């Protein structure tokens, strides 16, 4: 069964569609596990609290992301996939390459080592990349008075993150679908419904 991930810069709108996607699959009679990164497990959620609020070295940030991911795979993702359930995750490893490599500037080779070690070859079957211009995402975030450590970053940070996401999509075209997140919710859901019909 497919492992589906939703990606995009903060404010791209992916979270708006996550529950809707799960509902569409459940309406077909499929079991669906909805989860998120960092997080998804008690330990992962504890690490999420640190990652979103505490200042830290950029390599510490990357290592904690993958520590949370290892636990997430073991306790949630792999068991669900093994019993035939769909897994929909709000972010996965593409986010690490986008934020820690693109945004923070960590060498990609370091993350590839972690990716190989932690995931042992597992990749999503489908990645929905919600793409919007940084200015639009920034406007959306402006209405949120409780921004986390990542959401508080400047626009140039998000420009680098977005560029890295788009590079990832070029590298892995078989699993990426780029969704224009600037359109209306209805237009986006029409496109998502068409994608789901192919699963």
URVEN-V125461 format. One record per helix or strand of 3 or more residues. SS is the DSSP state (alpha for helix, beta for strand). FROM is the first residue (numbers start at 0). TO is the last residue. Records with the same first field share a line. If there is no record, write none. Layout:
SS=FROM-TO ; FROM-TO
This chain:
beta=2-6 ; 31-35 ; 85-89 ; 125-130 ; 175-179
alpha=13-26 ; 41-52 ; 57-81 ; 92-102 ; 107-118 ; 133-141 ; 154-170 ; 184-195
